[in-house]
Amino acid sequence: MRASSLVAVLLFLNGCVSFYTSYSKTTDKFISAKSESCDFKIQTTLPDPKQFEEIGVVNGCSVVNDINDYKNGIRDKVCKASGDLVVGQIYSNGVYCIGTVFSMIK
């Protein structure tokens, strides 16, 4: 069995696909973190600037083209940043790699 096949089988059996993520803040505003299990939306179009403001960027490519895996993989960074919405960039192979994090304007 080739190494790549073995890795795919192990990931499948594990039932969880993880990937490395990093977060870069793009605002000087202090925003309190949300709980680690917070909920947020993911979309591929920019939100209304009257309702949302950009607060950061999360980097990290999902291994598969499943939005739920991507959401779970970036959840800790988005929740710590107090994000309400992520605008994800989908690469040609169907995976999400960069997400701009937005907070709802209150």
N, CA and C atoms as an extended XYZ file, in Angstrom:
318
Properties=species:S:1:pos:R:3:atomname:S:1:resname:S:1:resid:I:1 pbc="F F F"
N         0.852       -1.179        0.000 N   MET     1
C         0.000        0.000        0.000 CA  MET     1
C         0.894        1.237        0.000 C   MET     1
N         0.599        2.170       -0.865 N   ARG     2
C         1.383        3.400       -0.930 CA  ARG     2
C         1.116        4.250        0.305 C   ARG     2
N         2.098        5.084        0.622 N   ALA     3
C         1.995        5.919        1.829 CA  ALA     3
C         0.790        6.845        1.769 C   ALA     3
N         0.517        7.441        0.596 N   SER     4
C        -0.614        8.367        0.484 CA  SER     4
C        -1.939        7.645        0.691 C   SER     4
N        -2.022        6.399        0.218 N   SER     5
C        -3.244        5.616        0.429 CA  SER     5
C        -3.430        5.296        1.906 C   SER     5
N        -2.334        4.982        2.562 N   LEU     6
C        -2.388        4.677        3.992 CA  LEU     6
C        -2.852        5.894        4.791 C   LEU     6
N        -2.333        7.063        4.452 N   VAL     7
C        -2.741        8.290        5.135 CA  VAL     7
C        -4.228        8.542        4.918 C   VAL     7
N        -4.698        8.370        3.697 N   ALA     8
C        -6.121        8.584        3.406 CA  ALA     8
C        -6.998        7.629        4.214 C   ALA     8
N        -6.589        6.376        4.297 N   VAL     9
C        -7.351        5.389        5.066 CA  VAL     9
C        -7.360        5.755        6.543 C   VAL     9
N        -6.210        6.161        7.082 N   LEU    10
C        -6.140        6.535        8.495 CA  LEU    10
C        -7.014        7.741        8.790 C   LEU    10
N        -7.015        8.739        7.898 N   LEU    11
C        -7.873        9.906        8.097 CA  LEU    11
C        -9.348        9.513        8.051 C   LEU    11
N        -9.680        8.625        7.121 N   PHE    12
C       -11.063        8.171        7.017 CA  PHE    12
C       -11.490        7.440        8.282 C   PHE    12
N       -10.634        6.542        8.756 N   LEU    13
C       -10.962        5.785        9.954 CA  LEU    13
C       -11.031        6.670       11.185 C   LEU    13
N       -10.212        7.698       11.219 N   ASN    14
C       -10.210        8.621       12.344 CA  ASN    14
C       -11.498        9.440       12.382 C   ASN    14
N       -12.069        9.702       11.202 N   GLY    15
C       -13.313       10.463       11.132 CA  GLY    15
C       -13.132       11.952       11.329 C   GLY    15
N       -11.911       12.404       11.380 N   CYS    16
C       -11.648       13.817       11.614 CA  CYS    16
C       -10.458       14.238       10.768 C   CYS    16
N       -10.633       15.286       10.020 N   VAL    17
C        -9.546       15.809        9.212 CA  VAL    17
C        -9.098       17.116        9.847 C   VAL    17
N        -7.839       17.192       10.239 N   SER    18
C        -7.352       18.417       10.858 CA  SER    18
C        -6.285       19.046        9.972 C   SER    18
N        -6.060       20.327       10.185 N   PHE    19
C        -5.052       21.037        9.428 CA  PHE    19
C        -4.561       22.217       10.251 C   PHE    19
N        -3.367       22.676        9.935 N   TYR    20
C        -2.767       23.789       10.663 CA  TYR    20
C        -3.438       25.089       10.253 C   TYR    20
N        -3.737       25.942       11.229 N   THR    21
C        -4.300       27.261       10.938 CA  THR    21
C        -3.539       28.328       11.705 C   THR    21
N        -3.552       29.523       11.157 N   SER    22
C        -2.985       30.676       11.852 CA  SER    22
C        -3.964       31.828       11.700 C   SER    22
N        -3.865       32.794       12.588 N   TYR    23
C        -4.776       33.940       12.564 CA  TYR    23
C        -3.972       35.226       12.642 C   TYR    23
N        -4.353       36.184       11.811 N   SER    24
C        -3.734       37.515       11.825 CA  SER    24
C        -4.827       38.555       12.036 C   SER    24
N        -4.658       39.354       13.056 N   LYS    25
C        -5.612       40.420       13.373 CA  LYS    25
C        -5.425       41.567       12.376 C   LYS    25
N        -6.525       42.144       11.902 N   THR    26
C        -6.448       43.264       10.960 CA  THR    26
C        -7.096       44.532       11.510 C   THR    26
N        -7.351       44.556       12.795 N   THR    27
C        -7.931       45.736       13.424 CA  THR    27
C        -7.237       45.982       14.762 C   THR    27
N        -7.276       47.234       15.205 N   ASP    28
C        -6.708       47.570       16.507 CA  ASP    28
C        -7.752       47.522       17.613 C   ASP    28
N        -9.006       47.293       17.239 N   LYS    29
C       -10.078       47.251       18.225 CA  LYS    29
C        -9.932       46.037       19.132 C   LYS    29
N       -10.276       46.226       20.414 N   PHE    30
C       -10.321       45.097       21.339 CA  PHE    30
C       -11.720       44.492       21.264 C   PHE    30
N       -11.762       43.205       20.993 N   ILE    31
C       -13.034       42.487       20.932 CA  ILE    31
C       -12.900       41.257       21.824 C   ILE    31
N       -13.797       41.091       22.770 N   SER    32
C       -13.755       39.938       23.680 CA  SER    32
C       -13.974       38.643       22.916 C   SER    32
N       -13.253       37.612       23.311 N   ALA    33
C       -13.389       36.298       22.683 CA  ALA    33
C       -14.752       35.693       22.991 C   ALA    33
N       -15.219       34.863       22.075 N   LYS    34
C       -16.442       34.097       22.286 CA  LYS    34
C       -16.066       32.732       22.848 C   LYS    34
N       -17.061       31.959       23.210 N   SER    35
C       -16.794       30.606       23.702 CA  SER    35
C       -16.157       29.768       22.589 C   SER    35
N       -15.426       28.738       22.984 N   GLU    36
C       -14.716       27.899       22.021 CA  GLU    36
C       -15.648       27.174       21.058 C   GLU    36
N       -16.898       27.038       21.414 N   SER    37
C       -17.847       26.330       20.555 CA  SER    37
C       -18.824       27.295       19.873 C   SER    37
N       -18.407       28.529       19.674 N   CYS    38
C       -19.303       29.537       19.090 CA  CYS    38
C       -19.732       29.123       17.680 C   CYS    38
N       -20.798       29.713       17.229 N   ASP    39
C       -21.270       29.458       15.878 CA  ASP    39
C       -21.003       30.695       15.029 C   ASP    39
N       -20.690       30.472       13.777 N   PHE    40
C       -20.466       31.558       12.832 CA  PHE    40
C       -20.835       31.063       11.451 C   PHE    40
N       -21.067       31.989       10.545 N   LYS    41
C       -21.438       31.640        9.183 CA  LYS    41
C       -20.202       31.646        8.288 C   LYS    41
N       -20.263       30.865        7.225 N   ILE    42
C       -19.232       30.882        6.188 CA  ILE    42
C       -19.932       31.147        4.863 C   ILE    42
N       -19.366       32.076        4.099 N   GLN    43
C       -19.877       32.360        2.766 CA  GLN    43
C       -18.710       32.731        1.870 C   GLN    43
N       -18.979       32.883        0.583 N   THR    44
C       -17.899       33.193       -0.359 CA  THR    44
C       -18.020       34.586       -0.969 C   THR    44
N       -18.984       35.355       -0.512 N   THR    45
C       -19.136       36.735       -0.995 CA  THR    45
C       -18.983       37.695        0.175 C   THR    45
N       -18.538       38.895       -0.120 N   LEU    46
C       -18.343       39.900        0.928 CA  LEU    46
C       -19.677       40.322        1.526 C   LEU    46
N       -19.697       40.561        2.830 N   PRO    47
C       -20.936       40.981        3.488 CA  PRO    47
C       -21.176       42.485        3.303 C   PRO    47
N       -22.333       42.913        3.707 N   ASP    48
C       -22.694       44.332        3.692 CA  ASP    48
C       -21.790       45.077        4.678 C   ASP    48
N       -21.014       46.062        4.206 N   PRO    49
C       -20.104       46.784        5.107 CA  PRO    49
C       -20.818       47.606        6.179 C   PRO    49
N       -22.118       47.783        6.051 N   LYS    50
C       -22.880       48.481        7.082 CA  LYS    50
C       -23.222       47.547        8.235 C   LYS    50
N       -23.112       46.228        7.991 N   GLN    51
C       -23.467       45.249        9.011 CA  GLN    51
C       -22.260       44.528        9.604 C   GLN    51
N       -21.150       44.438        8.847 N   PHE    52
C       -19.978       43.690        9.300 CA  PHE    52
C       -18.701       44.481        9.069 C   PHE    52
N       -17.721       44.269        9.963 N   GLU    53
C       -16.404       44.867        9.780 CA  GLU    53
C       -15.347       43.772        9.849 C   GLU    53
N       -14.318       43.905        9.028 N   GLU    54
C       -13.239       42.929        9.006 CA  GLU    54
C       -12.424       43.040       10.280 C   GLU    54
N       -12.104       41.875       10.864 N   ILE    55
C       -11.291       41.883       12.083 CA  ILE    55
C       -10.031       41.033       11.961 C   ILE    55
N        -9.963       40.189       10.916 N   GLY    56
C        -8.775       39.359       10.783 CA  GLY    56
C        -8.834       38.405        9.615 C   GLY    56
N        -7.759       37.622        9.498 N   VAL    57
C        -7.650       36.620        8.433 CA  VAL    57
C        -7.160       35.316        9.045 C   VAL    57
N        -7.838       34.237        8.712 N   VAL    58
C        -7.403       32.914        9.148 CA  VAL    58
C        -6.838       32.180        7.929 C   VAL    58
N        -5.639       31.649        8.088 N   ASN    59
C        -4.973       30.905        7.015 CA  ASN    59
C        -4.907       29.444        7.390 C   ASN    59
N        -5.058       28.604        6.419 N   GLY    60
C        -4.963       27.160        6.617 CA  GLY    60
C        -5.862       26.460        5.631 C   GLY    60
N        -5.296       25.571        4.850 N   CYS    61
C        -6.072       24.867        3.827 CA  CYS    61
C        -6.703       23.607        4.398 C   CYS    61
N        -7.995       23.480        4.166 N   SER    62
C        -8.668       22.247        4.552 CA  SER    62
C        -8.148       21.132        3.652 C   SER    62
N        -8.142       19.933        4.158 N   VAL    63
C        -7.601       18.806        3.409 CA  VAL    63
C        -8.615       18.292        2.393 C   VAL    63
N        -9.875       18.428        2.695 N   VAL    64
C       -10.944       17.979        1.802 CA  VAL    64
C       -11.865       19.163        1.511 C   VAL    64
N       -12.694       19.025        0.492 N   ASN    65
C       -13.579       20.134        0.130 CA  ASN    65
C       -14.931       20.025        0.814 C   ASN    65
N       -14.890       19.970        2.125 N   ASP    66
C       -16.096       19.876        2.936 CA  ASP    66
C       -16.160       21.104        3.836 C   ASP    66
N       -17.201       21.893        3.695 N   ILE    67
C       -17.318       23.146        4.440 CA  ILE    67
C       -17.380       22.895        5.949 C   ILE    67
N       -17.974       21.792        6.374 N   ASN    68
C       -18.054       21.501        7.811 CA  ASN    68
C       -16.683       21.192        8.399 C   ASN    68
N       -15.849       20.462        7.641 N   ASP    69
C       -14.484       20.203        8.108 CA  ASP    69
C       -13.699       21.508        8.208 C   ASP    69
N       -13.872       22.375        7.212 N   TYR    70
C       -13.193       23.671        7.238 CA  TYR    70
C       -13.658       24.486        8.444 C   TYR    70
N       -14.953       24.528        8.655 N   LYS    71
C       -15.513       25.298        9.771 CA  LYS    71
C       -14.986       24.786       11.108 C   LYS    71
N       -14.972       23.476       11.279 N   ASN    72
C       -14.459       22.902       12.522 CA  ASN    72
C       -12.963       23.149       12.678 C   ASN    72
N       -12.233       23.170       11.571 N   GLY    73
C       -10.793       23.387       11.617 CA  GLY    73
C       -10.387       24.807       11.977 C   GLY    73
N       -11.245       25.779       11.668 N   ILE    74
C       -10.915       27.179       11.964 CA  ILE    74
C       -11.686       27.718       13.162 C   ILE    74
N       -12.583       26.930       13.704 N   ARG    75
C       -13.475       27.391       14.786 CA  ARG    75
C       -12.716       28.036       15.949 C   ARG    75
N       -11.634       27.416       16.422 N   ASP    76
C       -10.931       27.968       17.584 CA  ASP    76
C       -10.397       29.365       17.304 C   ASP    76
N        -9.853       29.588       16.118 N   LYS    77
C        -9.307       30.910       15.777 CA  LYS    77
C       -10.427       31.946       15.626 C   LYS    77
N       -11.500       31.556       14.955 N   VAL    78
C       -12.615       32.478       14.710 CA  VAL    78
C       -13.306       32.844       16.022 C   VAL    78
N       -13.514       31.875       16.899 N   CYS    79
C       -14.184       32.142       18.179 CA  CYS    79
C       -13.318       33.010       19.095 C   CYS    79
N       -12.012       32.748       19.131 N   LYS    80
C       -11.117       33.586       19.938 CA  LYS    80
C       -11.109       35.021       19.431 C   LYS    80
N       -11.281       35.189       18.111 N   ALA    81
C       -11.308       36.530       17.526 CA  ALA    81
C       -12.673       37.190       17.631 C   ALA    81
N       -13.669       36.443       18.090 N   SER    82
C       -15.051       36.896       18.204 CA  SER    82
C       -15.689       37.128       16.832 C   SER    82
N       -15.364       36.249       15.903 N   GLY    83
C       -15.914       36.364       14.558 CA  GLY    83
C       -17.349       35.889       14.460 C   GLY    83
N       -18.093       36.543       13.583 N   ASP    84
C       -19.478       36.161       13.316 CA  ASP    84
C       -19.640       35.584       11.916 C   ASP    84
N       -18.659       35.872       11.045 N   LEU    85
C       -18.764       35.488        9.644 CA  LEU    85
C       -17.364       35.307        9.079 C   LEU    85
N       -17.194       34.292        8.250 N   VAL    86
C       -15.936       34.083        7.534 CA  VAL    86
C       -16.251       34.048        6.049 C   VAL    86
N       -15.539       34.865        5.297 N   VAL    87
C       -15.642       34.818        3.837 CA  VAL    87
C       -14.473       33.974        3.358 C   VAL    87
N       -14.794       32.758        2.927 N   GLY    88
C       -13.765       31.802        2.532 CA  GLY    88
C       -13.420       31.889        1.067 C   GLY    88
N       -12.153       31.656        0.778 N   GLN    89
C       -11.689       31.566       -0.609 CA  GLN    89
C       -11.529       30.095       -0.947 C   GLN    89
N       -12.189       29.676       -2.001 N   ILE    90
C       -12.119       28.281       -2.427 CA  ILE    90
C       -11.127       28.190       -3.579 C   ILE    90
N       -10.145       27.324       -3.445 N   TYR    91
C        -9.150       27.121       -4.496 CA  TYR    91
C        -9.725       26.216       -5.584 C   TYR    91
N        -9.013       26.118       -6.693 N   SER    92
C        -9.502       25.363       -7.851 CA  SER    92
C        -9.742       23.887       -7.546 C   SER    92
N        -9.059       23.351       -6.547 N   ASN    93
C        -9.274       21.949       -6.184 CA  ASN    93
C       -10.429       21.780       -5.201 C   ASN    93
N       -11.127       22.871       -4.881 N   GLY    94
C       -12.319       22.795       -4.048 CA  GLY    94
C       -12.105       22.938       -2.565 C   GLY    94
N       -10.858       23.167       -2.125 N   VAL    95
C       -10.615       23.309       -0.692 CA  VAL    95
C       -10.565       24.782       -0.303 C   VAL    95
N       -10.968       25.059        0.924 N   TYR    96
C       -10.882       26.405        1.490 CA  TYR    96
C        -9.471       26.605        2.038 C   TYR    96
N        -8.873       27.773        1.772 N   CYS    97
C        -7.514       28.006        2.276 CA  CYS    97
C        -7.379       29.310        3.058 C   CYS    97
N        -8.074       30.323        2.701 N   ILE    98
C        -7.960       31.602        3.396 CA  ILE    98
C        -9.373       32.085        3.714 C   ILE    98
N        -9.565       32.566        4.926 N   GLY    99
C       -10.858       33.101        5.304 CA  GLY    99
C       -10.705       34.465        5.953 C   GLY    99
N       -11.435       35.431        5.454 N   THR   100
C       -11.454       36.750        6.076 CA  THR   100
C       -12.540       36.742        7.139 C   THR   100
N       -12.157       37.125        8.361 N   VAL   101
C       -13.065       37.046        9.505 CA  VAL   101
C       -13.702       38.413        9.738 C   VAL   101
N       -15.011       38.397        9.912 N   PHE   102
C       -15.788       39.618       10.129 CA  PHE   102
C       -16.543       39.529       11.446 C   PHE   102
N       -16.742       40.690       12.057 N   SER   103
C       -17.564       40.804       13.253 CA  SER   103
C       -18.767       41.664       12.926 C   SER   103
N       -19.899       41.304       13.483 N   MET   104
C       -21.104       42.090       13.253 CA  MET   104
C       -20.970       43.435       13.962 C   MET   104
N       -21.328       44.499       13.272 N   ILE   105
C       -21.291       45.836       13.863 CA  ILE   105
C       -22.489       45.965       14.800 C   ILE   105
N       -22.202       46.363       16.011 N   LYS   106
C       -23.270       46.443       17.018 CA  LYS   106
C       -23.736       47.852       17.200 C   LYS   106
